[in-house]
Amino acid sequence: MAPDPLTDRGVLEDTRPKTRKPTLYKVILLNDDYTTMEFVLQILETVFHKSPAAAHRIMMQVHTEGHGVCGAYTHEVAETKVATVQDRARHDGFPLQATLEEE
């Protein structure tokens, strides 16, 4: 027998959709033999808004380990930062490469 909608006092369930956190992507700078450490520091401080100490740490990681993580961002922001790094590097005559990967 089906429940009577006038007399049924069942529990109502909350049907709010669950929101997911966006996937984050790491932006990674890659080492090369031509880009100066000063330029990498400038990129880290201006594009990624790192403090001088954090920028120096990441720059040394790029220099010694071949790559360094600059931050984790949503896909659109990460893509924009990669493009900004590469545009500024080309403008200043450096082959600096940046890439992104899912966190």
NUFIMAR-498396 format. One record per residue: residue number from 1; residue in one letter; x, y, z of N, C-alpha, C in turn. Coordinates in nm, 4 decimals. Layout:
NUFIMAR-498396
<pt num="NUM" residu="A" n_xx="X" n_yy="Y" n_zz="Z" ca_xx="X" ca_yy="Y" ca_zz="Z" c_xx="X" c_yy="Y" c_zz="Z"/>
...
//
This chain:
NUFIMAR-498396
<pt num="1" residu="M" n_xx="0.0843" n_yy="-0.1170" n_zz="0.0000" ca_xx="0.0000" ca_yy="0.0000" ca_zz="0.0000" c_xx="0.0893" c_yy="0.1240" c_zz="0.0000"/>
<pt num="2" residu="A" n_xx="0.0595" n_yy="0.2187" n_zz="-0.0841" ca_xx="0.1385" ca_yy="0.3414" ca_zz="-0.0962" c_xx="0.1078" c_yy="0.4351" c_zz="0.0194"/>
<pt num="3" residu="P" n_xx="0.2065" n_yy="0.5106" n_zz="0.0633" ca_xx="0.1813" ca_yy="0.6033" ca_zz="0.1743" c_xx="0.0857" c_yy="0.7147" c_zz="0.1313"/>
<pt num="4" residu="D" n_xx="0.0029" n_yy="0.7553" n_zz="0.2247" ca_xx="-0.0932" ca_yy="0.8632" ca_zz="0.1985" c_xx="-0.0211" c_yy="0.9968" c_zz="0.2178"/>
<pt num="5" residu="P" n_xx="-0.0150" n_yy="1.0820" n_zz="0.1120" ca_xx="0.0591" ca_yy="1.2073" ca_zz="0.1247" c_xx="-0.0020" c_yy="1.3032" c_zz="0.2255"/>
<pt num="6" residu="L" n_xx="-0.1276" n_yy="1.2870" n_zz="0.2617" ca_xx="-0.1894" ca_yy="1.3776" ca_zz="0.3592" c_xx="-0.1603" c_yy="1.3379" c_zz="0.5031"/>
<pt num="7" residu="T" n_xx="-0.1360" n_yy="1.2089" n_zz="0.5254" ca_xx="-0.1136" ca_yy="1.1641" ca_zz="0.6630" c_xx="0.0284" c_yy="1.1175" c_zz="0.6891"/>
<pt num="8" residu="D" n_xx="0.1064" n_yy="1.0929" n_zz="0.5838" ca_xx="0.2442" ca_yy="1.0444" ca_zz="0.6018" c_xx="0.3315" c_yy="1.1575" c_zz="0.6543"/>
<pt num="9" residu="R" n_xx="0.3939" n_yy="1.1360" n_zz="0.7654" ca_xx="0.4811" ca_yy="1.2354" ca_zz="0.8286" c_xx="0.6268" c_yy="1.1880" c_zz="0.8270"/>
<pt num="10" residu="G" n_xx="0.6697" n_yy="1.1306" n_zz="0.7144" ca_xx="0.8054" ca_yy="1.0776" ca_zz="0.7031" c_xx="0.9107" c_yy="1.1874" c_zz="0.7113"/>
<pt num="11" residu="V" n_xx="1.0324" n_yy="1.1489" n_zz="0.7253" ca_xx="1.1449" ca_yy="1.2412" ca_zz="0.7367" c_xx="1.1835" c_yy="1.2903" c_zz="0.5970"/>
<pt num="12" residu="L" n_xx="1.1960" n_yy="1.4195" n_zz="0.5858" ca_xx="1.2411" ca_yy="1.4761" ca_zz="0.4590" c_xx="1.3934" c_yy="1.4766" c_zz="0.4567"/>
<pt num="13" residu="E" n_xx="1.4485" n_yy="1.4398" n_zz="0.3446" ca_xx="1.5940" ca_yy="1.4406" ca_zz="0.3317" c_xx="1.6378" c_yy="1.5707" c_zz="0.2678"/>
<pt num="14" residu="D" n_xx="1.7507" n_yy="1.6190" n_zz="0.3139" ca_xx="1.8093" ca_yy="1.7393" ca_zz="0.2554" c_xx="1.8689" c_yy="1.7001" c_zz="0.1200"/>
<pt num="15" residu="T" n_xx="1.8286" n_yy="1.7659" n_zz="0.0154" ca_xx="1.8730" ca_yy="1.7273" ca_zz="-0.1189" c_xx="1.9709" c_yy="1.8290" c_zz="-0.1785"/>
<pt num="16" residu="R" n_xx="2.0450" n_yy="1.8975" n_zz="-0.0975" ca_xx="2.1448" ca_yy="1.9910" ca_zz="-0.1483" c_xx="2.2550" c_yy="1.9152" c_zz="-0.2213"/>
<pt num="17" residu="P" n_xx="2.2944" n_yy="1.9656" n_zz="-0.3358" ca_xx="2.4049" ca_yy="1.8982" ca_zz="-0.4057" c_xx="2.5356" c_yy="1.9173" c_zz="-0.3281"/>
<pt num="18" residu="K" n_xx="2.6158" n_yy="1.8147" n_zz="-0.3294" ca_xx="2.7453" ca_yy="1.8238" ca_zz="-0.2613" c_xx="2.8446" c_yy="1.8916" c_zz="-0.3548"/>
<pt num="19" residu="T" n_xx="2.9195" n_yy="1.9851" n_zz="-0.2999" ca_xx="3.0194" ca_yy="2.0534" ca_zz="-0.3817" c_xx="3.1547" c_yy="1.9877" c_zz="-0.3600"/>
<pt num="20" residu="R" n_xx="3.2295" n_yy="1.9790" n_zz="-0.4687" ca_xx="3.3635" ca_yy="1.9214" ca_zz="-0.4609" c_xx="3.4658" c_yy="2.0324" c_zz="-0.4678"/>
<pt num="21" residu="K" n_xx="3.5767" n_yy="2.0123" n_zz="-0.4016" ca_xx="3.6861" ca_yy="2.1069" ca_zz="-0.4148" c_xx="3.7460" c_yy="2.0902" c_zz="-0.5534"/>
<pt num="22" residu="P" n_xx="3.7880" n_yy="2.2007" n_zz="-0.6164" ca_xx="3.8462" ca_yy="2.1877" ca_zz="-0.7502" c_xx="3.9793" c_yy="2.1135" c_zz="-0.7446"/>
<pt num="23" residu="T" n_xx="4.0097" n_yy="2.0438" n_zz="-0.8519" ca_xx="4.1382" ca_yy="1.9768" ca_zz="-0.8626" c_xx="4.2467" c_yy="2.0827" c_zz="-0.8732"/>
<pt num="24" residu="L" n_xx="4.3559" n_yy="2.0619" n_zz="-0.8008" ca_xx="4.4667" ca_yy="2.1567" ca_zz="-0.8065" c_xx="4.5782" c_yy="2.1023" c_zz="-0.8946"/>
<pt num="25" residu="Y" n_xx="4.6496" n_yy="2.1958" n_zz="-0.9555" ca_xx="4.7605" ca_yy="2.1627" ca_zz="-1.0447" c_xx="4.8850" c_yy="2.2350" c_zz="-0.9963"/>
<pt num="26" residu="K" n_xx="4.9951" n_yy="2.1615" n_zz="-0.9875" ca_xx="5.1228" ca_yy="2.2197" ca_zz="-0.9474" c_xx="5.1863" c_yy="2.2865" c_zz="-1.0684"/>
<pt num="27" residu="V" n_xx="5.2380" n_yy="2.4075" n_zz="-1.0485" ca_xx="5.3165" ca_yy="2.4741" ca_zz="-1.1516" c_xx="5.4627" c_yy="2.4495" c_zz="-1.1174"/>
<pt num="28" residu="I" n_xx="5.5370" n_yy="2.3985" n_zz="-1.2157" ca_xx="5.6746" ca_yy="2.3558" ca_zz="-1.1938" c_xx="5.7668" c_yy="2.4313" c_zz="-1.2892"/>
<pt num="29" residu="L" n_xx="5.8737" n_yy="2.4889" n_zz="-1.2350" ca_xx="5.9777" ca_yy="2.5499" ca_zz="-1.3184" c_xx="6.0839" c_yy="2.4452" c_zz="-1.3460"/>
<pt num="30" residu="L" n_xx="6.1339" n_yy="2.4431" n_zz="-1.4691" ca_xx="6.2359" ca_yy="2.3469" ca_zz="-1.5102" c_xx="6.3694" c_yy="2.4163" c_zz="-1.5287"/>
<pt num="31" residu="N" n_xx="6.4739" n_yy="2.3520" n_zz="-1.4860" ca_xx="6.6083" ca_yy="2.4089" ca_zz="-1.4960" c_xx="6.6585" c_yy="2.4046" c_zz="-1.6403"/>
<pt num="32" residu="D" n_xx="6.7413" n_yy="2.5020" n_zz="-1.6736" ca_xx="6.8132" ca_yy="2.5020" ca_zz="-1.8008" c_xx="6.9500" c_yy="2.5663" c_zz="-1.7761"/>
<pt num="33" residu="D" n_xx="7.0357" n_yy="2.5621" n_zz="-1.8765" ca_xx="7.1723" ca_yy="2.6124" ca_zz="-1.8590" c_xx="7.1876" c_yy="2.7605" c_zz="-1.8902"/>
<pt num="34" residu="Y" n_xx="7.0809" n_yy="2.8295" n_zz="-1.9265" ca_xx="7.0951" ca_yy="2.9673" ca_zz="-1.9738" c_xx="7.0200" c_yy="3.0710" c_zz="-1.8919"/>
<pt num="35" residu="T" n_xx="6.9074" n_yy="3.0355" n_zz="-1.8344" ca_xx="6.8288" ca_yy="3.1320" ca_zz="-1.7568" c_xx="6.9033" c_yy="3.1657" c_zz="-1.6282"/>
<pt num="36" residu="T" n_xx="6.9144" n_yy="3.2954" n_zz="-1.5993" ca_xx="6.9891" ca_yy="3.3370" ca_zz="-1.4797" c_xx="6.9072" c_yy="3.3130" c_zz="-1.3534"/>
<pt num="37" residu="M" n_xx="6.9793" n_yy="3.2960" n_zz="-1.2440" ca_xx="6.9131" ca_yy="3.2781" ca_zz="-1.1154" c_xx="6.8343" c_yy="3.4038" c_zz="-1.0792"/>
<pt num="38" residu="E" n_xx="6.8873" n_yy="3.5195" n_zz="-1.1155" ca_xx="6.8194" ca_yy="3.6459" ca_zz="-1.0858" c_xx="6.6837" c_yy="3.6526" c_zz="-1.1557"/>
<pt num="39" residu="F" n_xx="6.6785" n_yy="3.6055" n_zz="-1.2815" ca_xx="6.5517" ca_yy="3.6072" ca_zz="-1.3543" c_xx="6.4519" c_yy="3.5115" c_zz="-1.2900"/>
<pt num="40" residu="V" n_xx="6.4974" n_yy="3.3948" n_zz="-1.2488" ca_xx="6.4090" ca_yy="3.2978" ca_zz="-1.1820" c_xx="6.3554" c_yy="3.3581" c_zz="-1.0522"/>
<pt num="41" residu="L" n_xx="6.4408" n_yy="3.4256" n_zz="-0.9762" ca_xx="6.3953" ca_yy="3.4920" ca_zz="-0.8537" c_xx="6.2888" c_yy="3.5963" c_zz="-0.8855"/>
<pt num="42" residu="Q" n_xx="6.3126" n_yy="3.6746" n_zz="-0.9898" ca_xx="6.2168" ca_yy="3.7775" ca_zz="-1.0292" c_xx="6.0814" c_yy="3.7147" c_zz="-1.0654"/>
<pt num="43" residu="I" n_xx="6.0836" n_yy="3.6061" n_zz="-1.1414" ca_xx="5.9599" ca_yy="3.5361" ca_zz="-1.1785" c_xx="5.8879" c_yy="3.4857" c_zz="-1.0538"/>
<pt num="44" residu="L" n_xx="5.9611" n_yy="3.4238" n_zz="-0.9636" ca_xx="5.8996" ca_yy="3.3682" ca_zz="-0.8425" c_xx="5.8374" c_yy="3.4769" c_zz="-0.7559"/>
<pt num="45" residu="E" n_xx="5.9024" n_yy="3.5928" n_zz="-0.7485" ca_xx="5.8514" ca_yy="3.7006" ca_zz="-0.6645" c_xx="5.7354" c_yy="3.7752" c_zz="-0.7304"/>
<pt num="46" residu="T" n_xx="5.7379" n_yy="3.7910" n_zz="-0.8632" ca_xx="5.6346" ca_yy="3.8716" ca_zz="-0.9286" c_xx="5.5170" c_yy="3.7890" c_zz="-0.9790"/>
<pt num="47" residu="V" n_xx="5.5420" n_yy="3.6766" n_zz="-1.0406" ca_xx="5.4325" ca_yy="3.5947" ca_zz="-1.0951" c_xx="5.3671" c_yy="3.5104" c_zz="-0.9856"/>
<pt num="48" residu="F" n_xx="5.4500" n_yy="3.4555" n_zz="-0.8967" ca_xx="5.3984" ca_yy="3.3634" ca_zz="-0.7945" c_xx="5.3859" c_yy="3.4279" c_zz="-0.6568"/>
<pt num="49" residu="H" n_xx="5.4251" n_yy="3.5554" n_zz="-0.6445" ca_xx="5.4113" ca_yy="3.6327" ca_zz="-0.5207" c_xx="5.4796" c_yy="3.5655" c_zz="-0.4016"/>
<pt num="50" residu="K" n_xx="5.5985" n_yy="3.5119" n_zz="-0.4254" ca_xx="5.6760" ca_yy="3.4485" ca_zz="-0.3188" c_xx="5.7602" c_yy="3.5537" c_zz="-0.2474"/>
<pt num="51" residu="S" n_xx="5.7837" n_yy="3.5327" n_zz="-0.1199" ca_xx="5.8735" ca_yy="3.6201" ca_zz="-0.0452" c_xx="6.0152" c_yy="3.5969" c_zz="-0.0977"/>
<pt num="52" residu="P" n_xx="6.1064" n_yy="3.6902" n_zz="-0.0736" ca_xx="6.2438" ca_yy="3.6683" ca_zz="-0.1198" c_xx="6.3046" c_yy="3.5372" c_zz="-0.0675"/>
<pt num="53" residu="A" n_xx="6.2768" n_yy="3.5030" n_zz="0.0572" ca_xx="6.3319" ca_yy="3.3790" ca_zz="0.1140" c_xx="6.2728" c_yy="3.2556" c_zz="0.0459"/>
<pt num="54" residu="A" n_xx="6.1409" n_yy="3.2548" n_zz="0.0250" ca_xx="6.0761" ca_yy="3.1409" ca_zz="-0.0411" c_xx="6.1215" c_yy="3.1320" c_zz="-0.1865"/>
<pt num="55" residu="A" n_xx="6.1341" n_yy="3.2465" n_zz="-0.2535" ca_xx="6.1793" ca_yy="3.2479" ca_zz="-0.3926" c_xx="6.3204" c_yy="3.1912" c_zz="-0.4027"/>
<pt num="56" residu="H" n_xx="6.4072" n_yy="3.2274" n_zz="-0.3101" ca_xx="6.5453" ca_yy="3.1768" ca_zz="-0.3116" c_xx="6.5477" c_yy="3.0256" c_zz="-0.2908"/>
<pt num="57" residu="R" n_xx="6.4647" n_yy="2.9765" n_zz="-0.1994" ca_xx="6.4586" ca_yy="2.8324" ca_zz="-0.1730" c_xx="6.4129" c_yy="2.7559" c_zz="-0.2976"/>
<pt num="58" residu="I" n_xx="6.3077" n_yy="2.8040" n_zz="-0.3626" ca_xx="6.2572" ca_yy="2.7370" ca_zz="-0.4824" c_xx="6.3585" c_yy="2.7469" c_zz="-0.5962"/>
<pt num="59" residu="M" n_xx="6.4195" n_yy="2.8637" n_zz="-0.6118" ca_xx="6.5209" ca_yy="2.8823" ca_zz="-0.7166" c_xx="6.6369" c_yy="2.7844" c_zz="-0.6980"/>
<pt num="60" residu="M" n_xx="6.6819" n_yy="2.7659" n_zz="-0.5757" ca_xx="6.7914" ca_yy="2.6719" ca_zz="-0.5496" c_xx="6.7469" c_yy="2.5277" c_zz="-0.5757"/>
<pt num="61" residu="Q" n_xx="6.6215" n_yy="2.4975" n_zz="-0.5483" ca_xx="6.5693" ca_yy="2.3646" ca_zz="-0.5776" c_xx="6.5692" c_yy="2.3414" c_zz="-0.7291"/>
<pt num="62" residu="V" n_xx="6.5266" n_yy="2.4422" n_zz="-0.8056" ca_xx="6.5296" ca_yy="2.4319" ca_zz="-0.9517" c_xx="6.6735" c_yy="2.4102" c_zz="-0.9979"/>
<pt num="63" residu="H" n_xx="6.7659" n_yy="2.4852" n_zz="-0.9418" ca_xx="6.9072" ca_yy="2.4785" ca_zz="-0.9819" c_xx="6.9712" c_yy="2.3442" c_zz="-0.9474"/>
<pt num="64" residu="T" n_xx="6.9425" n_yy="2.2920" n_zz="-0.8292" ca_xx="7.0121" ca_yy="2.1708" ca_zz="-0.7844" c_xx="6.9394" c_yy="2.0412" c_zz="-0.8218"/>
<pt num="65" residu="E" n_xx="6.8048" n_yy="2.0457" n_zz="-0.8265" ca_xx="6.7281" ca_yy="1.9232" ca_zz="-0.8522" c_xx="6.6683" c_yy="1.9169" c_zz="-0.9921"/>
<pt num="66" residu="G" n_xx="6.6788" n_yy="2.0259" n_zz="-1.0662" ca_xx="6.6286" ca_yy="2.0274" ca_zz="-1.2024" c_xx="6.4874" c_yy="2.0784" c_zz="-1.2187"/>
<pt num="67" residu="H" n_xx="6.4157" n_yy="2.0930" n_zz="-1.1070" ca_xx="6.2795" ca_yy="2.1462" ca_zz="-1.1124" c_xx="6.2386" c_yy="2.1909" c_zz="-0.9730"/>
<pt num="68" residu="G" n_xx="6.1390" n_yy="2.2778" n_zz="-0.9681" ca_xx="6.0887" ca_yy="2.3252" ca_zz="-0.8400" c_xx="5.9420" c_yy="2.3622" c_zz="-0.8520"/>
<pt num="69" residu="V" n_xx="5.8647" n_yy="2.3306" n_zz="-0.7493" ca_xx="5.7216" ca_yy="2.3594" ca_zz="-0.7477" c_xx="5.7006" c_yy="2.5018" c_zz="-0.6971"/>
<pt num="70" residu="C" n_xx="5.6268" n_yy="2.5794" n_zz="-0.7766" ca_xx="5.6009" ca_yy="2.7193" ca_zz="-0.7438" c_xx="5.4708" c_yy="2.7387" c_zz="-0.6671"/>
<pt num="71" residu="G" n_xx="5.3800" n_yy="2.6438" n_zz="-0.6785" ca_xx="5.2512" ca_yy="2.6547" ca_zz="-0.6107" c_xx="5.1504" c_yy="2.5606" c_zz="-0.6730"/>
<pt num="72" residu="A" n_xx="5.0329" n_yy="2.5527" n_zz="-0.6107" ca_xx="4.9239" ca_yy="2.4692" ca_zz="-0.6618" c_xx="4.8019" c_yy="2.5580" c_zz="-0.6811"/>
<pt num="73" residu="Y" n_xx="4.7416" n_yy="2.5475" n_zz="-0.7982" ca_xx="4.6334" ca_yy="2.6364" ca_zz="-0.8374" c_xx="4.5267" c_yy="2.5573" c_zz="-0.9124"/>
<pt num="74" residu="T" n_xx="4.4106" n_yy="2.6192" n_zz="-0.9318" ca_xx="4.3105" ca_yy="2.5592" ca_zz="-1.0180" c_xx="4.3677" c_yy="2.5540" c_zz="-1.1593"/>
<pt num="75" residu="H" n_xx="4.3082" n_yy="2.4724" n_zz="-1.2450" ca_xx="4.3637" ca_yy="2.4509" ca_zz="-1.3786" c_xx="4.3787" c_yy="2.5811" c_zz="-1.4566"/>
<pt num="76" residu="E" n_xx="4.2779" n_yy="2.6652" n_zz="-1.4555" ca_xx="4.2826" ca_yy="2.7891" ca_zz="-1.5316" c_xx="4.3927" c_yy="2.8820" c_zz="-1.4812"/>
<pt num="77" residu="V" n_xx="4.4057" n_yy="2.8950" n_zz="-1.3503" ca_xx="4.5088" ca_yy="2.9817" ca_zz="-1.2926" c_xx="4.6470" c_yy="2.9245" c_zz="-1.3226"/>
<pt num="78" residu="A" n_xx="4.6634" n_yy="2.7932" n_zz="-1.3089" ca_xx="4.7924" ca_yy="2.7291" ca_zz="-1.3371" c_xx="4.8322" c_yy="2.7502" c_zz="-1.4830"/>
<pt num="79" residu="E" n_xx="4.7372" n_yy="2.7330" n_zz="-1.5748" ca_xx="4.7667" ca_yy="2.7552" ca_zz="-1.7173" c_xx="4.8101" c_yy="2.8986" c_zz="-1.7427"/>
<pt num="80" residu="T" n_xx="4.7434" n_yy="2.9932" n_zz="-1.6790" ca_xx="4.7770" ca_yy="3.1340" ca_zz="-1.6965" c_xx="4.9166" c_yy="3.1639" c_zz="-1.6434"/>
<pt num="81" residu="K" n_xx="4.9520" n_yy="3.1066" n_zz="-1.5299" ca_xx="5.0851" ca_yy="3.1299" ca_zz="-1.4733" c_xx="5.1931" c_yy="3.0692" c_zz="-1.5616"/>
<pt num="82" residu="V" n_xx="5.1701" n_yy="2.9494" n_zz="-1.6153" ca_xx="5.2661" ca_yy="2.8868" ca_zz="-1.7064" c_xx="5.2858" c_yy="2.9763" c_zz="-1.8290"/>
<pt num="83" residu="A" n_xx="5.1765" n_yy="3.0243" n_zz="-1.8865" ca_xx="5.1857" ca_yy="3.1109" ca_zz="-2.0050" c_xx="5.2575" c_yy="3.2412" c_zz="-1.9724"/>
<pt num="84" residu="T" n_xx="5.2307" n_yy="3.2984" n_zz="-1.8559" ca_xx="5.2960" ca_yy="3.4232" ca_zz="-1.8153" c_xx="5.4457" c_yy="3.4038" c_zz="-1.8008"/>
<pt num="85" residu="V" n_xx="5.4862" n_yy="3.2945" n_zz="-1.7358" ca_xx="5.6299" ca_yy="3.2649" ca_zz="-1.7199" c_xx="5.6955" c_yy="3.2533" c_zz="-1.8565"/>
<pt num="86" residu="Q" n_xx="5.6363" n_yy="3.1770" n_zz="-1.9452" ca_xx="5.6981" ca_yy="3.1536" ca_zz="-2.0757" c_xx="5.6999" c_yy="3.2804" c_zz="-2.1604"/>
<pt num="87" residu="D" n_xx="5.5958" n_yy="3.3616" n_zz="-2.1534" ca_xx="5.5947" ca_yy="3.4879" ca_zz="-2.2270" c_xx="5.7027" c_yy="3.5827" c_zz="-2.1768"/>
<pt num="88" residu="R" n_xx="5.7145" n_yy="3.5938" n_zz="-2.0455" ca_xx="5.8165" ca_yy="3.6840" ca_zz="-1.9895" c_xx="5.9568" c_yy="3.6331" c_zz="-2.0185"/>
<pt num="89" residu="A" n_xx="5.9751" n_yy="3.5014" n_zz="-2.0132" ca_xx="6.1072" ca_yy="3.4443" ca_zz="-2.0441" c_xx="6.1441" c_yy="3.4737" c_zz="-2.1893"/>
<pt num="90" residu="R" n_xx="6.0520" n_yy="3.4514" n_zz="-2.2813" ca_xx="6.0804" ca_yy="3.4781" ca_zz="-2.4235" c_xx="6.1131" c_yy="3.6257" c_zz="-2.4452"/>
<pt num="91" residu="H" n_xx="6.0349" n_yy="3.7121" n_zz="-2.3799" ca_xx="6.0554" ca_yy="3.8560" ca_zz="-2.3931" c_xx="6.1952" c_yy="3.8966" c_zz="-2.3482"/>
<pt num="92" residu="D" n_xx="6.2447" n_yy="3.8326" n_zz="-2.2414" ca_xx="6.3770" ca_yy="3.8660" ca_zz="-2.1877" c_xx="6.4877" c_yy="3.7788" c_zz="-2.2461"/>
<pt num="93" residu="G" n_xx="6.4546" n_yy="3.6914" n_zz="-2.3406" ca_xx="6.5553" ca_yy="3.6118" ca_zz="-2.4097" c_xx="6.6041" c_yy="3.4882" c_zz="-2.3358"/>
<pt num="94" residu="F" n_xx="6.5197" n_yy="3.4331" n_zz="-2.2493" ca_xx="6.5579" ca_yy="3.3137" ca_zz="-2.1743" c_xx="6.4733" c_yy="3.1942" c_zz="-2.2184"/>
<pt num="95" residu="P" n_xx="6.5305" n_yy="3.0728" n_zz="-2.2117" ca_xx="6.4539" ca_yy="2.9527" ca_zz="-2.2485" c_xx="6.3784" c_yy="2.8878" c_zz="-2.1330"/>
<pt num="96" residu="L" n_xx="6.3565" n_yy="2.9613" n_zz="-2.0246" ca_xx="6.2909" ca_yy="2.9049" ca_zz="-1.9055" c_xx="6.1577" c_yy="2.8395" c_zz="-1.9435"/>
<pt num="97" residu="Q" n_xx="6.1363" n_yy="2.7195" n_zz="-1.8922" ca_xx="6.0137" ca_yy="2.6439" ca_zz="-1.9162" c_xx="5.9391" c_yy="2.6232" c_zz="-1.7859"/>
<pt num="98" residu="A" n_xx="5.8075" n_yy="2.6304" n_zz="-1.7954" ca_xx="5.7207" ca_yy="2.5987" ca_zz="-1.6825" c_xx="5.6179" c_yy="2.4975" c_zz="-1.7327"/>
<pt num="99" residu="T" n_xx="5.5760" n_yy="2.4125" n_zz="-1.6436" ca_xx="5.4768" ca_yy="2.3111" ca_zz="-1.6787" c_xx="5.3817" c_yy="2.2956" c_zz="-1.5629"/>
<pt num="100" residu="L" n_xx="5.2741" n_yy="2.2215" n_zz="-1.5847" ca_xx="5.1817" ca_yy="2.1951" ca_zz="-1.4745" c_xx="5.1499" c_yy="2.0452" c_zz="-1.4725"/>
<pt num="101" residu="E" n_xx="5.1205" n_yy="1.9984" n_zz="-1.3537" ca_xx="5.0765" ca_yy="1.8593" ca_zz="-1.3380" c_xx="4.9761" c_yy="1.8522" c_zz="-1.2261"/>
<pt num="102" residu="E" n_xx="4.8836" n_yy="1.7583" n_zz="-1.2392" ca_xx="4.7792" ca_yy="1.7426" ca_zz="-1.1399" c_xx="4.8401" c_yy="1.7023" c_zz="-1.0065"/>
<pt num="103" residu="E" n_xx="4.7887" n_yy="1.7633" n_zz="-0.9019" ca_xx="4.8418" ca_yy="1.7361" ca_zz="-0.7679" c_xx="4.7903" c_yy="1.6052" c_zz="-0.7140"/>
//
